[in-house]
Amino acid sequence: MNAQSSVRFSHYRFDDLSLVDLYDILKIRSLVFNHQQRLIDISDGKCIEIDGKDVFCTHIVGRLQDNQIVATARLFDRQSPLKLGRFAVDPDFQKHGFGTQLLDYLDSIIDSKPIEMDAQSYLIDWYSKFGWSVSGPEFIECGIKHVRMIKNL
C-alpha cells in the first residue's frame, strides 16, 4: 500500500464528530500517549488523555481510503495564537508520512495565522523542518521534556 497517496484529511468541530470517529480518535491518542509513551505511568497518574478540552477545539482527522482514521490532532482555533495539541499517528501507521501530511493540512487551514504548541523536545528538529521554532526554555509536562514552539508569530 502506498500510504502517502491514500490518506485524506478533514476537520470537524466536536459536535460534528460521529461517535465512531470520536471513539477512533480517542483510541489512537490512548495508544500513542498511554501505551506507547506511558504518560500515565511516568506522570504518576497526574496526566490523563481525556481532559475535558476536546469540546473546545477543532479535530483534524486523517483517513485511509477505507475511512480508517490513522492520524489526528486538536486545533484550538478560537484563540490567538491558535494552539495545536494531541498530535498522534496510529502506531501501526507511523513512519508512513502521515504526520508530515497532517502538518501540511494544518498549514492549509490556518491561513498563516500565529500558532503555538507544547512539543515533545525530541521532536524539535522534525517540527523545525515545517517552520516551527522554539520559544522559551525546556519544561517537564506529564513526565516528558517539552518546549513551546511557535509558527507565524
Secondary structure, 3 states (H helix, E strand, C coil): CCHHHHCEEEEEEHHHCCHHHHHHHHHHHHHHHHHHCCHHHHCCCCCCCCCCCHHHCEEEEEECCCCCEEEEEEEECCCCCEEEEEEEECHHHCCCCHHHHHHHHHHHHHCCCCEEEEEEHHHHHHHHCCCCEECCCCEEECCEEEEEEEECC
